[in-house]
Amino acid sequence: MARKKRRFEQLEAAAAAPTEKAIYVNQFQRQVGERLEDAGQKLEGKGRTILYGVGAAIVLLILIFLFTRWSRGSDAAGQTALGKAIATSTSAISETGVMAGATGKTYKTEKERSEAAIGEFQAVADNFGGDVAEKSKYFIATNRLFVDRGAGIQELEALAGANTPVGKLAKFALAQTRVGDNRLDDGLKMYQDLVALEASLLAKDTLNLEIAKIFEKQGKTSEAADIYFNIAKTASEAKDADGKPIRETQTATDAKEKLKEIDPERAKQIVEPAPETPSGMGGMPINPGQ
């Protein structure tokens, strides 16, 4: 199967400001929150297949950080219910059934897991309002893609019309389905609309990388190369508050690799940050073209 990987970075900004009021967090909520935060950190800069081709669906973990960053704004019962549903939606899949030593739920197929998750998220949406219900509806739509893709797309379209964090993420997911259906112009317009927003939950580089991939598919190699170059070059020159090179994100790595494929000479202009020495002092920059 052709490689179609999506690299996710930590969301650029919190979807809503945390409330100052202290909120009770029970043991289950704490465990779920820690589990999801850990999963989000592991996904940041790492691979996660979310688009398997025409007729494929969006993987649910795109909202890991959304859940953890919004959780303070929901009541304790809502957080707990949503956490349980998310745990179901991210359960292990095994054709042979329950794996030896497994402590969580196990499903034989994506469809079976999604059907179970939809039921749980629907119960959350029915019993809680506000952010919890809105997030649940997004999860229902993305899970629905595994069960009835057409219906899932319709639900995403309804959500994408709202000027809310979930609405913007629904638009992002919808853009992926458009590209998967080879509706490249439609997908491109959605990504460009998201990039144009002043505040977005998704990193600009993540969106621009997808735009560049569409340009490649459309035969616009020069435009794609410009975007790949800008992402990779900016990342190679980024420094932290102490003036040390910032670790490259997976998005930047992907952009650099794509640039090497379509414009190897231009890729040589990107200077690789030197690795830190044991003394904590970096060496001379490494130029791949030398």
Buried (B, 14 or more C-beta within 10 A) or exposed (E): EEEBEBBBBBBEEBBBEEEEEEBEBEEBBEEBBEBBBEBBBEBBBEEBEBBBEEEBBBBBBBBBBBBBBBBBBBBBBBBBBBBBBBBBBBBEEEEEEEEEEEEEBBBEEBBBBBBBBBEBBBBBBEEBEEBBBBBBBBBBBBBBBBBEBEEBBEBBBEBBEEEBBBBBBBBBBBBBBBBBBEBBEBBBEBBBBBBEBEEBBBBBBBBBBBBBBBBBBEEEEEBBBBBBBBBBBEBBEBEEEEEBBEEBBBBBBBBBEBBBEBBEEBBBBBBEBEEEEEEEEBEEEEEEEE
